[in-house]
């Protein structure tokens, strides 16, 4: 009896262990099966979403290309540029810069505007430029780089190009007789800046003339009437500046020019 009882008692835990192991294995297999299905389902959803997004982007691009072709085909208005402008691949701020449109050039304008830019046609291609720099009639060329200064004014400067700027301004606007060069700070202290003491419409005429001829005169940037134009950001035209507190500090009474 003792031997039999011992045998029964010994066999029982083995059966329990077997059942427990089977149960655990089954749960593990079930869990593994569910997890794999879940992963496959999520993977398929991502693939499907990517395919839909790709189709939508392709369709949107197709529609945009169609609209662009239609705009180019219908373009019949030509206007003159009033400044040198950067050419962009699109109206978006992150569009690629793909060239420069010269000033005083007549181009086709499609009429489409977006994000502060307008669409033009260059070499049968749609391009975008900053708005606000076009005229229906060809702008007059106005002052020239030739002429002689005859009003008796003179300057002392650290760059040869500043003497050229003085002579050109003096020849075209002989009424301007006051200029400032050397000073103890900034680019004036380096001898590469000049202040042309003039204001109002004449000041703008001088500033725009110098901007149009920046390359010939070696100009880096110009400030006038709380606005700045620079070679680095030339395609943006004149940009407004923050208030510096006074008429002179804001450059309302003189045109500031810095050369390289």
C-alpha positions, 0 to 999 in steps of 0.5 A, a space after each residue: 500500500 505504501 508503495 502504491 500510494 507513493 507511486 500515485 502521489 508521485 505521478 500526480 504532479 507530473 500530470 499537472 506539470 504537463 497540463 501547465 506546460 501545455 496551457 502555457 505553450 498554447 497561450 504563448 502560441 496564441 499570443 505570438 499569432 495575434 502579435 504577428 497578425 497585428 504587425 502585418 495589419 499595421 504594415 499593410 495600413 502603412 503601405 496603403 497610406 503611403 500609396 494613397 499619399 503618393 497617388 494624391 501628390 502625383 495627381 496634385 502635381 499633374 493638376 499644377 502642371 496643367 494649370 501652369 501650361 494653361 497660364 503660360 498659353 494664355 499669357 498675353 501681357 508684357 511688363 517691364 522689370 524695374 529692378 534685377 529680380 531673383 527667379 524662383 521655381 515656385 511661389 513657396 518660400 523654400 522654392 529653388 533659386 534658378 537664376 536672375 531676371 535683369 532690370 529693364 527687361 520686358 517679360 510675359 506675366 501670367 497674372 497668377 500671384 501667390 505668397 508675395 510673388 508673381 508668375 512670369 514666363 522666361 524661355 517658355 518656362 514658368 518662373 516666379 519673382 517678387 511682386 512690386 517691381 514691374 511697370 507697363 511702360 519702360 522706365 526712363 534710364 535717367 542719370 548715367 555713369 558719365 559726366 563731370 563733377 563741377 560743383 566744387 565738392 570733394 571727399 577724402 575716402 579709403 576706397 577708390 570706388 567711393 570717389 567714383 560714387 561721389 563723382 557720379 552723384 555730383 555730376 548728375 545731382 550738382 545741387 548735392 554738395 555735402 558728403 560724409 566719409 571718415 568717422 570713428 565707427 563701423 564702415 566709416 571708420 574703415 574708410 569704405 562708406 559714404 553719406 550723401 546728404 540729401 532727402 525726399 524724392 531726390 534722395 530716392 532718385 540717388 538711392 535707386 540710381 546707385 542700386 541700379 549701378 551697384 556692380 559698376 560702383 562696387 556697392 555692397 549695400 545702401 540705406 535710405 529712409 529707413 530702408 535697406 538694399 543689399 547685394 546679398 538679398 538684392 532680389 528682395 528689393 528694398 527692405 524696411 528697417 526697425 526704428 532707430 530713434 531719430 531722423 538721422 539714425 533712420 537715414 531720412 536725411 542722407 543716403 548711406 552707401 557701403 562698398 566692398 
